[in-house]
Amino acid sequence: MSDQDFILVDEEDTEKNIENRAENNVENSTRSSAEDSSGKDGGKEVSAEEKSRDEVIASDKKEDDKDEYEKICFICHRPESVTGKMIDLPNNITVCPDCMQKSFDAMTSGAVDLNRLMNTPGVQFLNMSDLENMQPRQQKIKKKKEKPKEYHQLDIRKIPAPHKIKAELDEYVVGQEYAKKAMSVAVYNHYKRVAAGTADDIEIEKSNMLMIGPTGSGKTYLVKTLARLLDVPLAITDATSLTEAGYIGDDIESVVSKLLAAADNDVEKAEQGIIFIDEIDKIAKKQNSNQRDVSGESVQQGMLKLLEGSDVEVPVGANSKNAMVPLTTVNTKNILFICAGAFPDLEEIIRERLKKKTSMGFNSELKDKYDNDEDILSKVTVEDLRKFGMIPEFLGRLPIIFTLKSLDKDMLVKILKEPKNAILKQYQKLLALDEVRLDFNDGALEAIAEKAMKKDTGARALRAIIEEFMLDIMYEIPKDDSIGEVEITREYIEGTGGPVIRLRGQEVPMLG
């Protein structure tokens, strides 16, 4: 009889099978002893060996079954993959840390005196050995098989060239030619640096970026598009929530923990990602303040080690170091940092610097020359940013500084219709699902752009304006199946008329 004759299907059936096999072994040994007295002792020895082998196999199978299935909390019935490591109690009872902590809290802070309760007649406490019989049969949950970790290797030959990166950005982002060119070159050089490593004595510096531009000019959209094209993990965070260590708010290391979460807790993949810190102008040094600056200059100083490259301990699966989760070490040496901010009132600092030039003589400049200059941000210098409140050590670790232009009327019209996922294309697809064609004539696009210019919030105003005028159309069209085409006109946007609605079969034929 070999080991393969014993196949265990269930834990309950195992015990029955072992008992039946033991009885069969006793019968076989008795039968063999009656037939041949000389082999009596040998038959007993064979039966004992097989019985011991059965017990070993059964115990091994039970251990394998325990390893295959997850432990379940006796109180809340959650599996170990959700609650964390279980606490083992006698009689095969497991309790999760949350339920155990709640039990301790109830015992320590409760109003009931357990010592007096135990002496109360008629009160009988539950015995732990009784819990095993009281526990209902639960559905077993198999453990998830862990997938082998796939390491993300960068191949220097597969890194797209700057002109290819810019061409991809052109399909999604309208205008901002200089910003797209500067970003493409910086990203290309950065990932060449990561792929090359330190093969020789020449070590390439990091090319962290600082984007300056008015609200709604496309700073965040540029970075989101870039990360999607490069297929690298991206963490987008806000500098307004960062505070000095020890104060209420997010620690500076939380930006790295967000990137680790975006990389599915893969440290090696996260170390090649991009961290985008928006609203970086909100951590500028406070000019006149008697209070401790916990969210200004101190945050800039704390970020210096991240920007340059250092080993940072961050929690896995949480944004706070106080959480009871394991910590892991992430090296920020190859992480690309992109900072962006609107920097309000920076234009006045630039104008003040430019107006200090002499206003007398043949080479003089008029004092009001820069008052109406819409592209004044492009003349920014590091000195202007220092005067705004950024410390020089912080600016020194952001070597690439470029600005984005504010959007004019023509750019807003292009944003409406040209990008791959333009707002108009989204609404046309929504109505196409109802088999209705949607068109915006040129007058309507110009009227929408003019309204957006008055709001002075950049491209963000476009969506709000279109939502307002499309509300009634999106509500009424599903009522009538005979509607085949809707054309939005300038009169409808300006409130002096309505949209042009054509029924099915009345569409204007397309000229070939």
C-alpha positions as CSV (number, residue, x, y, z in Angstrom):
1,M,0.0,0.0,0.0
2,S,1.6,3.3,-1.1
3,D,1.2,6.9,0.0
4,Q,-0.8,7.8,-3.1
5,D,-3.7,5.5,-1.9
6,F,-4.7,8.1,0.7
7,I,-6.3,11.3,-0.9
8,L,-7.9,13.7,1.7
9,V,-10.9,15.7,0.4
10,D,-12.3,17.3,3.5
11,E,-11.2,17.6,7.1
12,E,-14.3,15.8,8.5
13,D,-14.0,12.9,6.0
14,T,-10.4,12.5,7.0
15,E,-11.1,11.3,10.5
16,K,-13.7,8.8,9.3
17,N,-11.3,7.5,6.6
18,I,-8.5,7.0,9.1
19,E,-10.8,5.1,11.5
20,N,-12.1,2.8,8.7
21,R,-8.6,2.1,7.4
22,A,-7.5,1.3,10.9
23,E,-10.4,-1.2,11.3
24,N,-9.6,-2.8,7.9
25,N,-5.9,-3.1,8.9
26,V,-6.9,-5.0,12.1
27,E,-9.2,-7.3,10.1
28,N,-6.5,-8.0,7.6
29,S,-4.0,-8.8,10.3
30,T,-6.5,-11.2,12.0
31,R,-7.2,-12.9,8.7
32,S,-3.6,-13.3,7.9
33,S,-2.8,-14.7,11.4
34,A,-5.5,-17.4,11.0
35,E,-4.1,-18.5,7.7
36,D,-0.4,-18.5,8.6
37,S,0.7,-18.7,12.2
38,S,4.3,-18.2,11.3
39,G,3.5,-14.7,9.8
40,K,1.5,-13.5,12.8
41,D,4.1,-11.2,14.3
42,G,5.0,-9.8,10.8
43,G,1.3,-9.0,10.1
44,K,1.0,-7.0,13.2
45,E,4.2,-5.0,12.4
46,V,2.9,-4.1,8.9
47,S,-0.4,-3.0,10.3
48,A,1.2,-0.7,12.8
49,E,3.5,0.8,10.2
50,E,0.6,1.6,7.9
51,K,-1.5,3.0,10.7
52,S,1.3,5.4,11.8
53,R,1.8,6.3,8.1
54,D,-1.9,7.2,7.9
55,E,-1.7,9.4,10.9
56,V,1.3,11.3,9.6
57,I,-0.3,11.8,6.2
58,A,-3.5,13.0,7.8
59,S,-1.7,15.5,10.0
60,D,0.3,16.8,7.0
61,K,-2.9,17.3,5.0
62,K,-4.5,19.1,7.9
63,E,-1.5,21.5,8.1
64,D,-1.7,22.0,4.3
65,D,-5.4,22.9,4.5
66,K,-4.7,25.4,7.3
67,D,-2.1,27.0,5.1
68,E,-4.4,27.1,2.1
69,Y,-7.3,28.8,3.8
70,E,-7.4,32.2,5.5
71,K,-8.1,32.6,9.2
72,I,-11.4,34.3,10.0
73,C,-12.2,36.5,13.0
74,F,-14.6,34.8,15.4
75,I,-16.4,38.1,16.2
76,C,-16.6,40.1,13.0
77,H,-16.1,37.2,10.5
78,R,-13.6,39.2,8.4
79,P,-10.7,37.3,6.8
80,E,-7.0,37.8,7.7
81,S,-6.3,39.5,4.4
82,V,-8.6,42.4,5.4
83,T,-7.9,42.7,9.2
84,G,-4.2,42.0,9.3
85,K,-2.5,39.3,11.5
86,M,-4.9,37.4,13.6
87,I,-4.6,36.6,17.4
88,D,-4.8,32.9,18.1
89,L,-6.8,31.8,21.1
90,P,-7.2,28.3,22.5
91,N,-9.6,25.8,20.8
92,N,-8.8,27.1,17.3
93,I,-10.4,30.5,17.9
94,T,-8.9,33.5,16.1
95,V,-9.7,37.2,16.7
96,C,-8.6,40.2,14.7
97,P,-6.7,43.0,16.3
98,D,-9.6,45.5,16.0
99,C,-12.1,43.3,17.8
100,M,-9.5,42.5,20.5
101,Q,-8.8,46.1,21.0
102,K,-12.5,46.9,21.3
103,S,-12.9,44.2,23.8
104,F,-10.1,45.6,25.9
105,D,-11.5,49.1,25.6
106,A,-14.9,47.9,26.8
107,M,-13.4,46.1,29.7
108,T,-11.2,49.0,30.9
109,S,-13.5,51.9,30.2
110,G,-16.8,50.2,30.9
111,A,-19.1,51.1,33.8
112,V,-19.6,47.5,34.8
113,D,-17.3,46.2,37.6
114,L,-16.3,42.7,36.5
115,N,-15.2,41.7,40.0
116,R,-18.6,42.4,41.5
117,L,-20.3,40.8,38.5
118,M,-18.5,37.5,39.0
119,N,-19.7,37.2,42.6
120,T,-23.3,37.9,41.6
121,P,-25.5,34.8,42.1
122,G,-27.0,33.5,38.9
123,V,-24.3,35.0,36.6
124,Q,-22.2,32.4,34.9
125,F,-19.3,33.4,32.6
126,L,-18.7,31.6,29.3
127,N,-16.0,29.0,29.2
128,M,-13.5,29.4,26.3
129,S,-13.7,25.6,25.6
130,D,-17.5,26.0,24.8
131,L,-16.9,28.6,22.1
132,E,-15.5,26.0,19.6
133,N,-18.9,24.1,19.7
134,M,-20.9,27.3,19.5
135,Q,-19.1,28.7,16.5
136,P,-21.2,28.2,13.3
137,R,-19.7,26.6,10.3
138,Q,-18.2,29.3,8.1
139,Q,-17.4,29.3,4.4
140,K,-13.7,28.9,4.1
141,I,-11.8,31.6,2.1
142,K,-8.8,30.5,0.1
143,K,-5.7,32.6,0.3
144,K,-4.9,34.6,-2.8
145,K,-1.8,33.5,-4.6
146,E,0.8,36.2,-4.8
147,K,1.9,37.1,-8.3
148,P,5.6,37.2,-8.9
149,K,6.9,40.8,-8.7
150,E,7.6,42.3,-12.1
151,Y,10.4,44.8,-12.1
152,H,10.1,47.8,-14.3
153,Q,13.3,48.1,-16.3
154,L,14.0,51.2,-18.4
155,D,15.6,50.6,-21.7
156,I,17.5,53.7,-23.0
157,R,16.6,52.8,-26.6
158,K,12.9,52.7,-25.8
159,I,12.8,56.2,-24.3
160,P,10.9,58.5,-26.8
161,A,12.9,61.4,-28.2
162,P,11.8,65.0,-27.2
163,H,10.1,65.7,-30.5
164,K,8.0,62.5,-30.1
165,I,7.1,63.4,-26.6
166,K,6.1,66.9,-27.7
167,A,4.1,65.5,-30.7
168,E,2.1,63.4,-28.3
169,L,1.5,66.3,-26.0
170,D,0.3,68.4,-29.0
171,E,-2.6,66.0,-29.5
172,Y,-4.0,66.7,-26.1
173,V,-2.7,70.2,-25.1
174,V,-3.3,73.3,-27.2
175,G,-0.7,76.1,-27.3
176,Q,2.0,76.4,-24.6
177,E,4.7,75.5,-27.2
178,Y,7.7,76.6,-25.0
179,A,6.4,74.8,-22.0
180,K,5.9,71.5,-23.9
181,K,9.3,71.8,-25.5
182,A,11.0,72.4,-22.1
183,M,9.1,69.6,-20.4
184,S,9.9,67.1,-23.2
185,V,13.6,67.8,-23.1
186,A,13.7,67.7,-19.3
187,V,11.8,64.4,-19.1
188,Y,14.0,62.8,-21.9
189,N,17.2,63.8,-20.1
190,H,15.9,62.6,-16.7
191,Y,15.0,59.1,-17.9
192,K,18.3,58.9,-19.9
193,R,20.0,59.6,-16.6
194,V,18.0,56.8,-14.8
195,A,18.7,54.3,-17.6
196,A,22.4,55.1,-17.8
197,G,23.0,55.0,-14.0
198,T,26.5,55.6,-12.8
199,A,28.5,53.7,-15.3
200,D,31.4,56.1,-15.1
201,D,32.7,59.0,-13.0
202,I,30.3,61.5,-14.6
203,E,27.0,61.7,-12.7
204,I,24.2,63.6,-14.3
205,E,22.2,66.0,-12.1
206,K,18.4,65.7,-11.7
207,S,16.2,67.9,-13.9
208,N,13.4,68.8,-11.5
209,M,11.0,71.4,-13.0
210,L,9.1,74.5,-11.7
211,M,6.1,75.5,-13.8
212,I,4.7,79.0,-13.4
213,G,1.4,80.0,-14.9
214,P,-2.0,81.5,-14.2
215,T,-4.9,79.3,-13.1
216,G,-6.5,77.2,-15.8
217,S,-3.5,77.4,-18.2
218,G,-3.0,73.6,-18.2
219,K,-0.2,72.9,-15.6
220,T,-1.8,69.8,-14.1
221,Y,-3.2,68.6,-17.4
222,L,0.3,68.7,-19.0
223,V,1.7,66.5,-16.2
224,K,-1.2,64.0,-16.3
225,T,-0.8,63.7,-20.1
226,L,2.9,63.2,-19.8
227,A,2.7,60.4,-17.2
228,R,0.1,58.6,-19.3
229,L,2.3,58.7,-22.3
230,L,5.4,57.5,-20.5
231,D,3.5,54.8,-18.5
232,V,5.2,55.6,-15.2
233,P,3.5,56.0,-11.8
234,L,2.4,59.5,-11.0
235,A,1.5,61.0,-7.7
236,I,-0.3,64.4,-7.6
237,T,-0.3,66.2,-4.3
238,D,-1.1,69.6,-3.0
239,A,1.5,71.7,-1.1
240,T,-1.2,73.4,0.9
241,S,-1.7,70.4,3.2
242,L,2.0,70.0,4.0
243,T,3.3,71.1,7.4
244,E,6.4,70.8,9.4
245,A,6.9,67.5,11.2
246,G,5.0,67.3,14.5
247,Y,2.1,69.6,13.5
248,I,-1.4,68.8,12.3
249,G,-1.3,68.1,8.6
250,D,0.6,65.9,6.2
251,D,4.3,65.2,6.7
252,I,6.6,66.0,3.8
253,E,7.2,62.3,3.3
254,S,3.5,61.8,2.5
255,V,4.2,62.8,-1.1
256,V,6.5,59.8,-1.5
257,S,3.9,57.5,0.1
258,K,1.3,58.6,-2.4
259,L,3.7,57.7,-5.2
260,L,4.3,54.3,-3.6
261,A,0.6,53.7,-3.5
262,A,0.3,54.7,-7.2
263,A,3.0,52.1,-8.0
264,D,1.1,49.3,-6.2
265,N,3.6,49.4,-3.3
266,D,6.4,48.3,-5.7
267,V,9.4,50.3,-4.4
268,E,11.5,49.8,-7.5
269,K,8.7,51.0,-9.8
270,A,8.0,54.0,-7.5
271,E,11.7,55.0,-7.6
272,Q,11.3,55.8,-11.3
273,G,8.0,57.7,-11.0
274,I,7.0,61.3,-11.1
275,I,5.8,63.4,-8.2
276,F,3.7,66.5,-9.1
277,I,3.4,69.1,-6.3
278,D,0.7,71.7,-7.2
279,E,0.2,75.0,-5.4
280,I,3.9,75.2,-4.6
281,D,3.5,79.0,-4.2
282,K,1.4,78.4,-1.1
283,I,4.5,77.3,0.9
284,A,6.3,80.6,0.3
285,K,7.9,82.3,3.2
286,K,5.5,84.5,5.1
287,Q,6.7,88.1,4.8
288,N,5.2,89.7,8.0
289,S,4.2,87.2,10.5
290,N,4.9,86.9,14.2
291,Q,3.6,83.3,14.4
292,R,5.7,80.2,13.7
293,D,5.8,79.5,10.0
294,V,4.9,75.7,10.0
295,S,3.6,75.5,6.5
296,G,5.9,77.9,4.7
297,E,9.7,78.2,4.8
298,S,10.0,75.1,7.1
299,V,8.2,73.0,4.5
300,Q,10.6,74.2,1.8
301,Q,13.6,73.3,4.0
302,G,12.1,69.8,4.7
303,M,11.6,69.2,1.0
304,L,15.3,69.8,0.1
305,K,16.4,66.2,0.9
306,L,13.5,64.8,-1.2
307,L,14.3,67.0,-4.3
308,E,18.0,66.2,-4.2
309,G,17.7,62.5,-3.4
310,S,17.8,60.6,-0.2
311,D,16.4,57.5,1.5
312,V,13.0,58.1,3.0
313,E,11.1,55.8,5.3
314,V,7.4,55.8,4.3
315,P,4.4,53.7,5.5
316,V,3.1,51.1,3.2
317,G,-0.7,51.6,2.6
318,A,-1.1,54.8,4.7
319,N,-0.1,58.5,4.5
320,S,0.8,58.9,8.2
321,K,3.8,57.5,10.0
322,N,1.6,57.1,13.1
323,A,-0.4,54.4,11.4
324,M,0.3,50.9,12.6
325,V,1.6,49.7,9.3
326,P,5.1,48.5,8.2
327,L,7.6,51.1,6.9
328,T,9.7,50.7,3.8
329,T,12.6,52.7,2.4
330,V,12.3,54.6,-0.9
331,N,15.2,56.4,-2.5
332,T,14.2,59.6,-4.2
333,K,17.4,60.0,-6.3
334,N,15.6,58.9,-9.5
335,I,12.2,60.4,-8.8
336,L,11.3,63.3,-11.0
337,F,9.8,66.2,-9.1
338,I,7.6,68.7,-11.0
339,C,6.4,71.7,-9.0
340,A,3.8,74.2,-10.2
341,G,2.0,77.2,-9.0
342,A,0.1,80.3,-10.1
343,F,2.3,82.7,-8.0
344,P,-0.2,85.5,-7.7
345,D,1.2,89.0,-7.4
346,L,4.5,87.8,-9.0
347,E,3.7,90.1,-12.0
348,E,4.0,93.1,-9.7
349,I,7.4,92.0,-8.5
350,I,8.6,91.6,-12.1
351,R,7.2,95.0,-13.1
352,E,8.8,96.6,-10.1
353,R,12.2,95.2,-11.1
354,L,11.8,96.2,-14.7
355,K,10.7,99.7,-13.9
356,K,13.9,100.4,-11.9
357,K,15.7,100.8,-15.2
358,T,16.6,104.4,-16.0
359,S,13.9,106.5,-17.6
360,M,16.1,109.2,-19.0
361,G,18.4,109.3,-22.0
362,F,18.2,107.8,-25.5
363,N,18.1,104.2,-24.2
364,S,15.3,104.9,-21.7
365,E,12.1,102.9,-21.5
366,L,8.7,104.3,-20.6
367,K,7.4,103.5,-17.1
368,D,4.1,102.3,-18.4
369,K,5.7,99.9,-21.0
370,Y,5.1,96.8,-18.8
371,D,1.8,97.8,-17.3
372,N,-0.3,96.1,-20.0
373,D,2.2,93.4,-20.9
374,E,0.2,90.1,-20.9
375,D,3.4,88.0,-21.2
376,I,5.1,89.6,-18.2
377,L,5.5,86.2,-16.5
378,S,8.0,85.0,-19.1
379,K,10.5,87.6,-17.8
380,V,10.7,86.0,-14.4
381,T,14.1,85.4,-12.8
382,V,15.2,83.5,-9.7
383,E,15.6,86.8,-7.9
384,D,11.9,87.5,-8.4
385,L,11.0,84.2,-6.9
386,R,13.2,84.8,-3.9
387,K,11.5,88.1,-3.4
388,F,8.1,86.3,-3.6
389,G,9.2,84.0,-0.7
390,M,10.9,81.0,-2.1
391,I,14.3,80.2,-0.4
392,P,17.4,80.0,-2.6
393,E,18.2,76.4,-1.6
394,F,14.8,75.3,-2.8
395,L,15.1,77.1,-6.1
396,G,18.6,75.7,-6.6
397,R,17.1,72.2,-6.7
398,L,14.6,73.1,-9.4
399,P,17.0,74.0,-12.2
400,I,14.4,74.1,-15.0
401,I,12.0,77.0,-14.6
402,F,9.5,77.9,-17.3
403,T,6.2,79.7,-17.6
404,L,2.8,79.1,-19.2
405,K,1.0,81.8,-21.1
406,S,-2.5,82.9,-20.1
407,L,-5.1,81.7,-22.6
408,D,-6.5,84.1,-25.1
409,K,-9.8,83.8,-27.1
410,D,-8.3,81.9,-30.0
411,M,-6.6,79.4,-27.7
412,L,-9.9,78.8,-25.9
413,V,-11.7,78.1,-29.2
414,K,-9.0,75.6,-30.1
415,I,-9.2,73.9,-26.7
416,L,-13.0,73.5,-27.3
417,K,-12.6,71.5,-30.5
418,E,-9.0,70.4,-31.3
419,P,-7.7,68.0,-28.6
420,K,-8.3,64.3,-28.7
421,N,-10.7,64.5,-25.7
422,A,-12.0,68.0,-26.3
423,I,-15.1,69.0,-24.4
424,L,-17.2,69.2,-27.6
425,K,-16.2,65.7,-28.7
426,Q,-17.3,64.4,-25.3
427,Y,-20.8,65.9,-25.6
428,Q,-21.0,64.7,-29.3
429,K,-20.3,61.2,-28.1
430,L,-22.9,61.4,-25.4
431,L,-25.6,62.4,-27.8
432,A,-24.4,59.9,-30.4
433,L,-25.3,57.2,-28.0
434,D,-28.9,58.5,-28.4
435,E,-28.4,58.6,-32.2
436,V,-28.4,62.4,-32.3
437,R,-25.8,64.5,-34.0
438,L,-24.6,67.6,-32.2
439,D,-22.9,70.6,-33.9
440,F,-21.5,73.9,-32.6
441,N,-21.1,76.6,-35.2
442,D,-18.2,79.1,-35.1
443,G,-20.3,81.8,-33.6
444,A,-21.3,79.7,-30.7
445,L,-17.6,78.7,-30.0
446,E,-16.5,82.4,-30.0
447,A,-19.4,83.3,-27.7
448,I,-18.4,80.5,-25.3
449,A,-14.7,81.7,-25.4
450,E,-15.8,85.3,-24.7
451,K,-17.8,84.3,-21.7
452,A,-14.8,82.2,-20.4
453,M,-12.5,85.2,-20.8
454,K,-14.7,87.3,-18.5
455,K,-14.6,84.6,-15.8
456,D,-10.8,84.8,-15.8
457,T,-10.3,81.2,-14.7
458,G,-8.8,79.9,-17.9
459,A,-9.9,76.6,-19.5
460,R,-11.8,75.6,-16.3
461,A,-14.5,78.1,-17.2
462,L,-15.3,76.3,-20.5
463,R,-16.8,73.2,-18.9
464,A,-19.0,75.2,-16.6
465,I,-20.4,77.4,-19.4
466,I,-21.1,74.4,-21.7
467,E,-22.7,72.5,-18.8
468,E,-25.1,75.4,-18.2
469,F,-26.3,75.6,-21.8
470,M,-26.4,71.9,-22.5
471,L,-28.5,71.1,-19.4
472,D,-31.9,71.6,-21.1
473,I,-30.8,70.0,-24.4
474,M,-29.6,66.8,-22.6
475,Y,-32.8,66.7,-20.6
476,E,-35.3,67.2,-23.5
477,I,-33.7,65.2,-26.3
478,P,-34.2,61.7,-24.9
479,K,-38.0,62.5,-24.7
480,D,-38.4,62.8,-28.5
481,D,-37.1,59.9,-30.7
482,S,-37.7,62.0,-33.9
483,I,-34.9,64.5,-33.2
484,G,-31.9,63.7,-35.4
485,E,-29.6,66.8,-35.2
486,V,-29.0,69.7,-32.8
487,E,-27.0,72.8,-33.8
488,I,-25.8,75.2,-31.1
489,T,-25.8,78.8,-32.3
490,R,-24.3,82.1,-31.0
491,E,-27.9,83.4,-30.3
492,Y,-28.5,80.5,-28.0
493,I,-25.3,81.1,-26.0
494,E,-26.1,84.9,-25.8
495,G,-29.7,84.2,-24.7
496,T,-31.3,85.9,-27.8
497,G,-32.4,82.7,-29.5
498,G,-32.5,78.9,-29.4
499,P,-30.7,75.9,-30.9
500,V,-31.5,74.7,-34.3
501,I,-33.2,71.3,-34.1
502,R,-33.7,69.1,-37.1
503,L,-35.9,66.0,-37.2
504,R,-34.8,62.6,-38.6
505,G,-34.8,62.7,-42.4
506,Q,-34.4,66.5,-42.6
507,E,-30.6,66.6,-42.1
508,V,-28.7,68.7,-44.5
509,P,-27.0,66.4,-47.1
510,M,-23.2,66.4,-46.9
511,L,-21.4,67.7,-50.0
512,G,-18.9,65.3,-51.4
